[in-house]
Amino acid sequence: MNQSNLTFRRANSDDLEFVSYCNYMASSPSPGFCYWDSLIEGFGIETMAFIRQAIALDVLAWCRISDFIIAENKGIPVAGASCFIMSQDDYRPLDLKNIGKLYNLLEWSGEQIKQFEEKYKTVWYNPQDETLQPSGTWTIECIAVVEQFRGQGISKDLLKHIIQEARAAEIESIGISVTIGNEIAENLYLSVGFQKYITFFSDYYFNQFPGTAKFRLRLSDSLLGENSA
């Protein structure tokens, strides 16, 4: 792809489907499996529909439309990422203070709400879990590229744009995480100036998860210096 065709913009309400797609893809480490699947199993709603409603009601804290940046090729969305300041009270993905709006829309009973919250806390019990603690002032989540546009350097250009926005906003640092074993993502983050910050290996998760590597970019250390081309 001619990278000069790429443009970047903030998402708006008309981008709900694309933002939902990015969250789904970023939450799916393997084909046919999304981390949200097990949480909503048995509640009579498909995973994409749950994600879409959560984003529309602004209760998916890691993926608010107002925080989302979209890369377009000739006006067509081809990639996106959420970049935001994480709540200091609750690092987890759902905004439980406002989630009642979602329960009401889905018309869940009190028992269904109880069951869902029990399942949610089984995965994310501690609101300040150190594995979710932000490693930078801004946190990047839900980065995804449309399948037919992968392998063309778009995610790297998107990250460079986010770094430029952060610099313009005088943000001190940016954090991003990756599942251990995803060497493509790790190499990508290193290539734009991120450094490995902390790693939680599989044993930390009782060997039920490969582990998480967290990266941080201090903007003064960025490869995209103010005088860079």
SEBA-525675 format. One record per residue: y, z, x of N, C-alpha, C, O in turn. Coordinates in Angstrom, 2 decimals, padded with zeros to 5 digits, m for minus. Example, Ala and Ser with C-alpha at 12.3 -4.5 7.8 and 13.67 -1.06 7.14 Angstrom:
BEGIN
      n_py      n_pz      n_px     ca_py     ca_pz     ca_px      c_py      c_pz      c_px      o_py      o_pz      o_px
   m005.69    007.80    013.19   m004.50    007.80    012.30   m003.30    007.80    013.20   m003.32    008.46    014.24
   m002.25    007.08    012.85   m001.06    007.14    013.67    000.03    007.87    012.90    001.14    008.04    013.41
***
This chain:
BEGIN
      n_py      n_pz      n_px     ca_py     ca_pz     ca_px      c_py      c_pz      c_px      o_py      o_pz      o_px
   m001.19    000.00    000.83    000.00    000.00    000.00    001.25    000.00    000.87    001.30    000.69    001.88
    002.25   m000.77    000.47    003.56   m000.71    001.11    004.21    000.60    000.72    004.62    000.79   m000.43
    004.32    001.54    001.69    004.81    002.87    001.38    006.26    002.84    000.88    006.71    003.81    000.27
    006.99    001.74    001.13    008.35    001.65    000.63    008.39    001.56   m000.89    009.44    001.75   m001.50
    007.23    001.27   m001.51    007.16    001.20   m002.97    007.11    002.58   m003.60    007.30    002.72   m004.81
    006.86    003.62   m002.80    006.73    004.97   m003.34    008.10    005.57   m003.63    009.02    005.49   m002.83
    008.19    006.19   m004.80    009.36    006.97   m005.16    008.87    008.33   m005.64    007.71    008.47   m006.03
    009.75    009.31   m005.62    009.36    010.68   m005.98    010.35    011.24   m006.99    011.55    010.97   m006.92
    009.83    012.01   m007.92    010.68    012.62   m008.93    010.03    013.88   m009.47    008.83    014.10   m009.31
    010.84    014.70   m010.12    010.33    015.87   m010.81    009.71    015.45   m012.15    010.21    014.54   m012.81
    008.64    016.11   m012.52    007.98    015.80   m013.79    008.82    016.29   m014.97    009.67    017.17   m014.82
    008.55    015.71   m016.13    009.17    016.17   m017.37    008.09    016.23   m018.45    006.93    015.94   m018.17
    008.46    016.60   m019.65    007.47    016.80   m020.71    006.66    015.55   m021.01    005.53    015.65   m021.50
    007.22    014.38   m020.73    006.48    013.13   m020.98    005.31    012.95   m020.00    004.45    012.10   m020.21
    005.28    013.74   m018.95    004.25    013.62   m017.92    003.09    014.59   m018.13    002.28    014.79   m017.23
    002.99    015.18   m019.30    001.97    016.20   m019.55    000.58    015.72   m019.21   m000.18    016.45   m018.57
    000.22    014.50   m019.61   m001.14    014.00   m019.36   m001.40    013.87   m017.86   m002.48    014.23   m017.39
   m000.43    013.36   m017.11   m000.65    013.16   m015.68   m000.70    014.50   m014.95   m001.53    014.68   m014.06
    000.16    015.43   m015.31    000.13    016.75   m014.69   m001.20    017.44   m014.99   m001.77    018.11   m014.12
   m001.69    017.30   m016.20   m002.99    017.88   m016.58   m004.12    017.25   m015.77   m005.03    017.94   m015.32
   m004.04    015.94   m015.58   m005.04    015.23   m014.77   m005.05    015.77   m013.34   m006.12    016.01   m012.78
   m003.88    015.98   m012.77   m003.81    016.48   m011.39   m004.41    017.88   m011.30   m005.13    018.19   m010.35
   m004.12    018.72   m012.28   m004.70    020.06   m012.25   m006.21    020.00   m012.35   m006.92    020.71   m011.65
   m006.70    019.13   m013.23   m008.16    019.00   m013.39   m008.81    018.52   m012.10   m009.83    019.06   m011.68
   m008.23    017.50   m011.47   m008.81    016.96   m010.25   m008.76    017.98   m009.12   m009.71    018.12   m008.36
   m007.64    018.70   m009.01   m007.51    019.69   m007.94   m008.44    020.88   m008.17   m008.77    021.60   m007.22
   m008.85    021.08   m009.41   m009.75    022.20   m009.75   m011.21    021.77   m009.79   m012.07    022.54   m010.19
   m011.49    020.53   m009.37   m012.85    019.98   m009.43   m013.35    019.65   m008.03   m013.11    018.55   m007.53
   m014.03    020.59   m007.38   m014.50    020.36   m006.01   m015.62    019.34   m005.91   m015.89    018.81   m004.83
   m016.27    019.06   m007.02   m017.33    018.06   m007.02   m017.32    017.32   m008.35   m016.86    017.88   m009.35
   m017.81    016.08   m008.39   m017.78    015.30   m009.64   m018.49    016.01   m010.78   m019.59    016.54   m010.62
   m017.84    016.03   m011.94   m018.44    016.62   m013.12   m018.36    018.12   m013.20   m018.90    018.72   m014.12
   m017.67    018.76   m012.23   m017.53    020.21   m012.27   m016.09    020.60   m012.01   m015.47    020.18   m011.03
   m015.55    021.43   m012.89   m014.20    021.96   m012.76   m014.29    023.48   m012.82   m015.09    024.03   m013.58
   m013.46    024.16   m012.03   m013.49    025.62   m012.01   m013.22    026.23   m013.39   m013.67    027.34   m013.67
   m012.50    025.51   m014.24   m012.21    026.04   m015.58   m013.42    025.97   m016.50   m013.45    026.67   m017.52
   m014.41    025.14   m016.17   m015.53    024.91   m017.09   m016.22    026.19   m017.54   m016.41    026.41   m018.74
   m016.58    027.03   m016.58   m017.35    028.23   m016.92   m016.51    029.23   m017.72   m017.06    030.02   m018.49
   m015.20    029.21   m017.54   m014.35    030.16   m018.24   m014.23    029.84   m019.72   m014.11    030.74   m020.55
   m014.25    028.55   m020.05   m014.05    028.19   m021.46   m015.34    027.76   m022.15   m015.34    027.37   m023.32
   m016.45    027.83   m021.41   m017.74    027.48   m022.03   m018.01    028.38   m023.23   m017.91    029.60   m023.14
   m018.36    027.76   m024.33   m018.67    028.52   m025.54   m017.49    028.78   m026.44   m017.63    029.42   m027.48
   m016.30    028.29   m026.07   m015.11    028.54   m026.88   m014.71    027.32   m027.72   m013.67    027.35   m028.39
   m015.51    026.27   m027.70   m015.28    025.13   m028.57   m014.11    024.26   m028.19   m013.51    023.61   m029.05
   m013.77    024.22   m026.90   m012.68    023.36   m026.45   m013.06    022.73   m025.13   m013.63    023.38   m024.26
   m012.73    021.46   m024.97   m013.03    020.76   m023.72   m012.07    021.22   m022.63   m010.95    021.66   m022.90
   m012.53    021.10   m021.39   m011.74    021.58   m020.26   m010.37    020.92   m020.20   m009.37    021.61   m020.04
   m010.30    019.60   m020.32   m009.01    018.91   m020.23   m008.08    019.34   m021.36   m006.87    019.46   m021.16
   m008.63    019.56   m022.53   m007.80    019.99   m023.66   m007.23    021.38   m023.40   m006.07    021.66   m023.71
   m008.05    022.27   m022.82   m007.59    023.62   m022.48   m006.46    023.54   m021.46   m005.42    024.18   m021.62
   m006.67    022.76   m020.40   m005.65    022.61   m019.35   m004.36    022.05   m019.95   m003.27    022.55   m019.67
   m004.50    021.02   m020.77   m003.33    020.37   m021.37   m002.52    021.36   m022.22   m001.30    021.40   m022.13
   m003.21    022.14   m023.03   m002.50    023.09   m023.90   m001.86    024.20   m023.07   m000.75    024.63   m023.38
   m002.56    024.66   m022.02   m002.01    025.72   m021.18   m000.74    025.26   m020.47    000.22    026.01   m020.36
   m000.74    024.02   m020.00    000.44    023.48   m019.33    001.57    023.25   m020.33    002.73    023.56   m020.05
    001.23    022.69   m021.49    002.26    022.41   m022.51    002.98    023.68   m022.94    004.17    023.64   m023.25
    002.25    024.81   m022.98    002.84    026.07   m023.41    003.39    026.89   m022.25    003.86    028.01   m022.44
    003.35    026.32   m021.04    003.92    026.94   m019.85    003.25    028.27   m019.49    003.91    029.22   m019.08
    001.91    028.31   m019.67    001.19    029.54   m019.31    000.22    029.32   m018.14   m000.53    030.22   m017.78
    000.25    028.13   m017.55   m000.53    027.88   m016.35    000.43    028.02   m015.16    001.11    027.06   m014.77
    000.46    029.22   m014.60    001.50    029.58   m013.63    001.50    028.71   m012.39    002.54    028.50   m011.78
    000.34    028.19   m012.01    000.24    027.37   m010.80    000.63    025.91   m011.06    000.73    025.12   m010.12
    000.84    025.56   m012.30    001.01    024.14   m012.62    002.00    023.96   m013.77    001.69    023.35   m014.79
    003.19    024.51   m013.60    004.24    024.33   m014.60    004.87    022.94   m014.41    005.06    022.49   m013.28
    005.18    022.28   m015.52    005.77    020.95   m015.44    007.07    020.98   m014.63    007.36    020.05   m013.88
    007.85    022.04   m014.80    009.13    022.13   m014.10    008.97    022.23   m012.58    009.92    021.97   m011.84
    007.78    022.62   m012.12    007.51    022.76   m010.68    006.85    021.53   m010.08    006.63    021.47   m008.87
    006.53    020.55   m010.91    005.67    019.46   m010.47    006.46    018.28   m009.94    007.46    017.87   m010.52
    005.99    017.73   m008.80    006.60    016.55   m008.19    005.61    015.40   m008.27    004.44    015.55   m007.91
    006.08    014.26   m008.73    005.24    013.08   m008.91    005.64    011.97   m007.94    006.83    011.69   m007.76
    004.63    011.35   m007.33    004.84    010.15   m006.52    004.49    008.95   m007.38    003.43    008.91   m008.01
    005.37    007.97   m007.41    005.14    006.77   m008.21    005.12    005.52   m007.33    005.83    005.43   m006.33
    004.31    004.57   m007.74    004.29    003.25   m007.12    004.75    002.25   m008.17    004.03    001.98   m009.14
    005.95    001.70   m007.98    006.53    000.76   m008.95    006.54    001.36   m010.35    006.24    000.69   m011.34
    006.90    002.64   m010.42    007.05    003.31   m011.71    005.76    003.88   m012.29    005.79    004.48   m013.37
    004.64    003.72   m011.59    003.36    004.23   m012.08    003.00    005.49   m011.29    002.95    005.45   m010.06
    002.73    006.62   m011.97    002.35    007.84   m011.24    001.04    007.65   m010.50    000.04    007.23   m011.09
    001.05    007.95   m009.20   m000.16    007.78   m008.39   m000.59    009.08   m007.70   m001.71    009.18   m007.20
    000.29    010.08   m007.68   m000.05    011.36   m007.04    000.93    012.42   m007.52    002.00    012.12   m008.04
    000.53    013.66   m007.33    001.42    014.74   m007.73    001.00    016.06   m007.11   m000.12    016.21   m006.61
    001.90    017.01   m007.16    001.62    018.35   m006.65    002.59    019.34   m007.27    003.73    019.01   m007.59
    002.11    020.55   m007.44    002.95    021.64   m007.93    003.46    022.43   m006.73    002.67    022.81   m005.87
    004.76    022.67   m006.67    005.32    023.49   m005.59    006.26    024.51   m006.23    007.18    024.15   m006.96
    006.01    025.79   m005.95    006.67    026.84   m006.73    006.74    028.14   m005.94    006.07    028.31   m004.93
    007.55    029.05   m006.44    007.60    030.40   m005.90    006.65    031.25   m006.73    006.86    031.42   m007.93
    005.62    031.76   m006.11    004.60    032.51   m006.83    005.12    033.87   m007.28    005.89    034.52   m006.57
    004.70    034.29   m008.46    005.05    035.62   m008.96    004.56    036.69   m008.00    003.44    036.61   m007.49
    005.38    037.69   m007.75    004.97    038.79   m006.89    004.12    039.82   m007.63    003.51    040.69   m007.01
    004.09    039.72   m008.96    003.32    040.66   m009.77    001.89    040.20   m010.00    000.99    041.03   m010.12
    001.69    038.90   m010.06    000.37    038.38   m010.40    000.20    037.02   m009.72    000.87    036.05   m010.07
   m000.71    036.95   m008.75   m000.94    035.72   m008.01   m001.90    034.78   m008.73   m002.06    033.63   m008.31
   m002.52    035.23   m009.80   m003.57    034.45   m010.44   m003.00    033.26   m011.21   m001.80    033.21   m011.48
   m003.86    032.29   m011.58   m003.35    031.03   m012.12   m002.75    031.08   m013.52   m001.89    030.26   m013.84
   m003.16    032.03   m014.36   m002.64    032.09   m015.71   m001.55    033.15   m015.84   m001.63    034.22   m015.23
   m000.55    032.84   m016.64    000.53    033.80   m016.93    000.09    034.64   m018.13    000.32    034.27   m019.28
   m000.52    035.78   m017.84   m001.09    036.61   m018.91   m000.01    037.26   m019.78   m000.29    037.70   m020.89
    001.23    037.32   m019.28    002.30    037.90   m020.08    002.65    037.01   m021.27    003.12    037.49   m022.30
    002.41    035.71   m021.11    002.78    034.76   m022.16    001.60    034.02   m022.76    001.77    033.10   m023.56
    000.39    034.42   m022.38   m000.79    033.66   m022.80   m001.08    033.79   m024.29   m001.87    033.03   m024.85
   m000.45    034.76   m024.94   m000.64    034.91   m026.39   m000.30    033.64   m027.14   m000.89    033.36   m028.19
    000.65    032.85   m026.62    001.01    031.58   m027.26   m000.18    030.62   m027.28   m000.38    029.88   m028.24
   m000.97    030.66   m026.20   m002.15    029.79   m026.13   m003.23    030.28   m027.08   m003.86    029.48   m027.77
   m003.44    031.59   m027.12   m004.44    032.14   m028.03   m004.11    031.78   m029.47   m004.99    031.43   m030.26
   m002.82    031.87   m029.81   m002.41    031.56   m031.18   m002.65    030.10   m031.51   m003.13    029.77   m032.60
   m002.33    029.21   m030.57   m002.52    027.79   m030.81   m004.00    027.46   m030.99   m004.36    026.66   m031.85
   m004.85    028.09   m030.18   m006.28    027.83   m030.25   m006.95    028.57   m031.40   m008.13    028.35   m031.70
   m006.19    029.46   m032.04   m006.68    030.25   m033.18   m007.91    031.06   m032.81   m008.88    031.14   m033.57
   m007.87    031.66   m031.63   m008.97    032.50   m031.19   m008.91    033.86   m031.86   m007.83    034.42   m032.07
   m010.07    034.37   m032.19   m010.16    035.71   m032.78   m009.97    036.76   m031.69   m009.97    036.45   m030.50
   m009.80    038.00   m032.12   m009.66    039.09   m031.17   m010.87    039.20   m030.25   m010.74    039.50   m029.07
   m012.06    038.94   m030.80   m013.28    039.00   m030.00   m013.32    037.87   m028.98   m013.74    038.08   m027.84
   m012.89    036.68   m029.37   m012.85    035.56   m028.43   m011.87    035.82   m027.29   m012.15    035.52   m026.14
   m010.72    036.39   m027.63   m009.72    036.72   m026.61   m010.30    037.73   m025.62   m010.13    037.60   m024.41
   m010.97    038.73   m026.15   m011.58    039.74   m025.30   m012.62    039.12   m024.36   m012.65    039.43   m023.17
   m013.46    038.25   m024.91   m014.50    037.60   m024.10   m013.87    036.73   m023.01   m014.33    036.75   m021.86
   m012.84    035.97   m023.36   m012.19    035.10   m022.38   m011.57    035.93   m021.26   m011.74    035.61   m020.08
   m010.85    036.97   m021.62   m010.17    037.77   m020.59   m011.18    038.50   m019.71   m010.91    038.71   m018.53
   m012.33    038.88   m020.26   m013.37    039.50   m019.44   m013.92    038.48   m018.43   m014.15    038.82   m017.27
   m014.12    037.24   m018.88   m014.61    036.20   m017.98   m013.56    035.87   m016.91   m013.89    035.68   m015.74
   m012.32    035.80   m017.34   m011.23    035.49   m016.40   m011.16    036.55   m015.31   m011.02    036.22   m014.13
   m011.25    037.82   m015.70   m011.14    038.91   m014.73   m012.39    039.04   m013.87   m012.35    039.67   m012.81
   m013.50    038.45   m014.32   m014.68    038.41   m013.47   m014.42    037.53   m012.25   m014.89    037.81   m011.15
   m013.65    036.45   m012.48   m013.31    035.54   m011.38   m012.08    036.04   m010.62   m012.07    036.06   m009.39
   m011.07    036.43   m011.37   m009.80    036.89   m010.77   m009.48    038.27   m011.31   m008.73    038.40   m012.28
   m010.05    039.30   m010.69   m009.89    040.66   m011.20   m008.55    041.26   m010.79   m007.81    041.79   m011.62
   m008.26    041.18   m009.50   m007.07    041.83   m008.95   m005.87    040.89   m009.04   m005.90    039.81   m008.44
   m004.81    041.25   m009.76   m003.65    040.35   m009.86   m002.97    040.09   m008.53   m002.20    039.14   m008.40
   m003.24    040.93   m007.52   m002.67    040.72   m006.20   m003.77    040.57   m005.15   m003.68    041.10   m004.04
   m004.78    039.84   m005.53   m005.90    039.53   m004.65   m005.36    038.90   m003.36   m004.61    037.93   m003.40
   m005.76    039.44   m002.22   m005.22    038.95   m000.95   m005.61    037.50   m000.67   m004.92    036.83    000.10
   m006.69    037.01   m001.28   m007.06    035.61   m001.06   m006.12    034.66   m001.79   m006.08    033.46   m001.48
   m005.37    035.18   m002.76   m004.42    034.36   m003.52   m002.98    034.61   m003.09   m002.07    033.90   m003.52
   m002.78    035.60   m002.25   m001.42    035.95   m001.82   m000.73    034.76   m001.17   m001.32    034.11   m000.31
    000.49    034.46   m001.57    001.17    033.29   m001.00    001.37    033.42    000.50    001.71    034.50    001.00
    001.18    032.33    001.21    001.38    032.33    002.66    002.73    031.73    003.02    003.05    031.58    004.20
    003.52    031.38    002.03    004.85    030.85    002.27    005.77    031.16    001.10    005.32    031.62    000.06
    007.06    030.90    001.28    008.02    031.11    000.20    007.70    030.22   m000.98    007.67    030.66   m002.13
    007.45    028.94   m000.68    006.92    028.02   m001.69    005.41    027.93   m001.53    004.89    028.00   m000.42
    004.72    027.78   m002.65    003.27    027.54   m002.64    003.02    026.14   m003.21    003.61    025.76   m004.22
    002.13    025.39   m002.57    001.72    024.08   m003.09    000.32    024.22   m003.69   m000.60    024.73   m003.05
    000.18    023.75   m004.91   m001.12    023.74   m005.60   m001.25    022.41   m006.34   m000.30    021.65   m006.48
   m002.45    022.17   m006.81   m002.75    021.05   m007.73   m002.37    019.69   m007.16   m001.94    018.80   m007.89
   m002.53    019.52   m005.84   m002.23    018.22   m005.24   m003.39    017.27   m005.52   m004.55    017.60   m005.28
   m003.06    016.09   m006.03   m004.10    015.12   m006.39   m003.54    013.71   m006.30   m002.34    013.48   m006.48
   m004.44    012.76   m006.01   m004.08    011.34   m005.93   m005.02    010.58   m006.86   m006.22    010.83   m006.87
   m004.47    009.67   m007.63   m005.29    008.83   m008.52   m006.32    008.08   m007.68   m006.01    007.58   m006.60
   m007.55    008.02   m008.18   m008.69    007.55   m007.39   m008.44    006.21   m006.70   m008.73    006.07   m005.51
   m007.92    005.23   m007.42   m007.79    003.90   m006.83   m006.69    003.81   m005.77   m006.56    002.79   m005.10
   m005.92    004.88   m005.62   m004.85    004.88   m004.62   m005.16    005.82   m003.45   m004.30    006.04   m002.59
   m006.36    006.36   m003.40   m006.70    007.27   m002.31   m006.95    006.49   m001.02   m007.26    005.30   m001.03
   m006.80    007.21    000.10   m007.03    006.60    001.40   m005.90    005.72    001.88   m006.07    004.95    002.82
   m004.73    005.84    001.26   m003.60    004.99    001.63   m002.41    005.80    002.17   m001.31    005.27    002.33
   m002.65    007.08    002.43   m001.59    007.90    003.01   m000.60    008.46    002.02    000.44    008.99    002.42
   m000.90    008.34    000.73    000.06    008.78   m000.27    000.23    010.30   m000.27    001.34    010.80   m000.40
   m000.87    011.02   m000.13   m000.77    012.49   m000.15    000.08    012.98    001.02    000.82    013.96    000.89
   m000.02    012.30    002.16    000.80    012.68    003.31    002.28    012.43    003.02    003.13    013.26    003.35
    002.59    011.29    002.42    003.97    011.00    002.07    004.50    012.00    001.03    005.66    012.39    001.07
    003.64    012.39    000.10    004.04    013.37   m000.91    004.36    014.70   m000.25    005.38    015.33   m000.57
    003.51    015.14    000.67    003.77    016.40    001.36    005.06    016.32    002.18    005.84    017.27    002.21
    005.30    015.19    002.83    006.53    015.03    003.60    007.75    015.15    002.67    008.76    015.75    003.04
    007.64    014.56    001.48    008.75    014.65    000.53    008.97    016.10    000.10    010.12    016.55    000.01
    007.89    016.82   m000.17    008.02    018.22   m000.57    008.69    019.03    000.55    009.54    019.88    000.29
    008.30    018.76    001.78    008.91    019.45    002.92    010.41    019.17    002.98    011.20    020.07    003.23
    010.78    017.92    002.74    012.20    017.57    002.73    012.95    018.29    001.63    014.07    018.76    001.84
    012.34    018.39    000.44    012.97    019.11   m000.67    013.13    020.59   m000.32    014.16    021.20   m000.60
    012.10    021.15    000.30    012.15    022.56    000.67    013.25    022.81    001.70    013.97    023.81    001.64
    013.36    021.90    002.64    014.40    022.03    003.66    015.79    021.97    003.02    016.68    022.76    003.36
    015.96    021.03    002.10    017.25    020.89    001.43    017.58    022.13    000.61    018.75    022.49    000.46
    016.55    022.78    000.08    016.75    024.00   m000.72    016.80    025.25    000.15    016.89    026.37   m000.37
    016.74    025.06    001.48    016.79    026.16    002.45    015.63    027.15    002.25    015.79    028.36    002.39
    014.46    026.59    001.91    013.25    027.39    001.78    012.73    027.70    003.18    012.69    026.81    004.04
    012.33    028.93    003.41    011.93    029.36    004.76    010.57    028.83    005.18    010.39    028.43    006.33
    009.60    028.81    004.23    008.23    028.42    004.60    007.49    027.93    003.37    007.87    028.20    002.23
    006.40    027.19    003.63    005.56    026.65    002.56    004.11    027.03    002.86    003.68    026.97    004.01
    003.37    027.42    001.83    001.95    027.75    001.99    001.07    026.84    001.16    001.47    026.37    000.09
   m000.13    026.58    001.67   m001.10    025.76    000.95   m002.50    026.23    001.36   m002.68    026.73    002.47
   m003.47    026.08    000.47   m004.84    026.55    000.73   m005.83    025.41    000.56   m005.55    024.40   m000.10
   m007.01    025.59    001.17   m008.06    024.58    001.05   m009.41    025.28    001.10   m009.58    026.29    001.80
   m010.37    024.75    000.36   m011.73    025.26    000.42   m012.34    024.90    001.78   m012.25    023.75    002.21
   m012.95    025.87    002.45   m013.55    025.62    003.75   m014.56    024.48    003.64   m015.39    024.44    002.73
   m014.48    023.56    004.58   m015.36    022.39    004.58   m014.65    021.11    004.21   m015.15    020.01    004.46
   m013.45    021.24    003.61   m012.68    020.06    003.25   m011.83    019.66    004.46   m010.63    019.94    004.51
   m012.47    019.00    005.41   m011.80    018.67    006.68   m010.70    017.63    006.49   m009.73    017.61    007.24
   m010.85    016.76    005.50   m009.82    015.75    005.25   m008.51    016.44    004.89   m007.45    016.08    005.41
   m008.58    017.43    003.98   m007.37    018.15    003.58   m006.81    018.96    004.75   m005.60    018.97    004.97
   m007.69    019.63    005.50   m007.23    020.42    006.64   m006.48    019.55    007.64   m005.41    019.92    008.12
   m007.04    018.39    007.97   m006.41    017.50    008.93   m005.08    016.95    008.40   m004.13    016.74    009.15
   m005.03    016.73    007.09   m003.79    016.28    006.48   m002.69    017.32    006.64   m001.57    017.01    007.04
   m003.02    018.57    006.33   m002.01    019.63    006.42   m001.54    019.82    007.86   m000.35    020.02    008.11
   m002.47    019.77    008.78   m002.10    019.91    010.20   m001.20    018.76    010.64   m000.30    018.95    011.46
   m001.44    017.57    010.10   m000.71    016.39    010.54    000.77    016.43    010.16    001.58    015.74    010.77
    001.13    017.23    009.14    002.54    017.31    008.74    003.18    018.63    009.19    004.30    018.95    008.80
    002.45    019.38    010.02    003.06    020.55    010.63    002.56    021.89    010.18    002.99    022.91    010.72
    001.66    021.95    009.19    001.11    023.23    008.78    000.24    023.81    009.89   m000.37    023.07    010.67
    000.19    025.13    009.95   m000.69    025.82    010.89   m001.60    026.75    010.10   m001.21    027.30    009.06
   m002.81    026.92    010.60   m003.75    027.82    009.91   m003.21    029.24    009.96   m002.85    029.74    011.03
   m003.15    029.88    008.80   m002.53    031.19    008.66   m003.57    032.31    008.59   m003.47    033.31    009.30
   m004.57    032.13    007.73   m005.64    033.12    007.60   m006.84    032.46    006.91   m006.66    031.55    006.09
   m008.04    032.91    007.23   m009.25    032.35    006.65   m010.11    033.45    006.04   m010.33    034.49    006.66
   m010.58    033.20    004.83   m011.53    034.09    004.17   m012.86    033.35    004.12   m013.02    032.38    003.38
   m013.81    033.82    004.92   m015.08    033.11    005.04   m016.00    033.41    003.86   m015.71    034.27    003.03
   m017.11    032.70    003.81   m018.03    032.79    002.68   m018.51    034.22    002.43   m018.69    034.62    001.28
   m018.70    034.97    003.49   m019.20    036.34    003.33   m018.23    037.19    002.52   m018.65    038.12    001.83
   m016.94    036.89    002.61   m015.94    037.63    001.85   m016.21    037.50    000.35   m015.95    038.42   m000.43
   m016.75    036.33   m000.05   m017.04    036.04   m001.46   m018.52    036.29   m001.78   m019.05    035.75   m002.74
   m019.18    037.13   m000.95   m020.60    037.43   m001.14   m021.44    036.16   m001.13   m022.45    036.05   m001.83
   m021.00    035.19   m000.32   m021.70    033.91   m000.13   m021.87    033.11   m001.42   m022.77    032.29   m001.54
   m020.97    033.36   m002.39   m021.00    032.60   m003.64   m019.96    031.48   m003.65   m019.83    030.76   m004.64
   m019.23    031.35   m002.54   m018.16    030.36   m002.44   m018.00    030.04   m000.95   m018.14    030.93   m000.12
   m017.72    028.77   m000.60   m017.65    028.41    000.82   m016.57    029.15    001.61   m016.67    029.29    002.83
   m015.54    029.61    000.93   m014.45    030.30    001.60   m013.14    029.54    001.46   m013.11    028.41    000.98
   m012.07    030.17    001.88   m010.73    029.61    001.74   m009.97    029.70    003.05   m009.95    030.75    003.70
   m009.35    028.61    003.44   m008.45    028.60    004.60   m007.03    028.43    004.09   m006.75    027.51    003.32
   m006.14    029.31    004.52   m004.75    029.26    004.08   m003.88    028.78    005.24   m004.06    029.20    006.38
   m002.94    027.92    004.93   m002.06    027.33    005.93   m000.61    027.68    005.60   m000.26    027.93    004.44
    000.21    027.70    006.63    001.64    027.94    006.43    002.44    026.99    007.31    002.06    026.70    008.44
    003.55    026.53    006.77    004.49    025.72    007.54    005.84    026.43    007.53    006.50    026.53    006.49
    006.25    026.91    008.69    007.62    027.41    008.85    008.49    026.17    009.06    008.21    025.38    009.95
    009.50    026.01    008.27    010.23    024.75    008.29    010.89    024.47    009.64    011.09    023.30    010.00
    011.21    025.49    010.39    011.78    025.27    011.71    010.75    024.67    012.66    011.11    024.09    013.69
    009.44    024.81    012.30    008.38    024.26    013.14    007.90    022.89    012.67    007.02    022.28    013.28
    008.49    022.41    011.56    007.99    021.17    010.95    008.11    019.99    011.90    009.06    019.89    012.67
    007.13    019.11    011.82    007.19    017.86    012.57    008.29    016.95    012.03    008.70    015.99    012.69
    008.77    017.27    010.83    009.84    016.48    010.23    011.18    017.12    010.55    011.86    017.61    009.65
    011.56    017.12    011.79    012.84    017.71    012.18    013.98    016.96    011.53    013.81    015.84    011.05
    015.13    017.58    011.51    016.27    016.99    010.83    016.66    015.64    011.43    017.28    014.81    010.76
    016.30    015.43    012.69    016.68    014.17    013.34    015.54    013.14    013.32    015.65    012.07    013.91
    014.42    013.51    012.62    013.29    012.59    012.59    013.62    011.37    011.75    014.47    011.43    010.86
    012.97    010.28    012.05    013.21    009.06    011.27    012.51    009.17    009.94    012.59    008.24    009.13
***
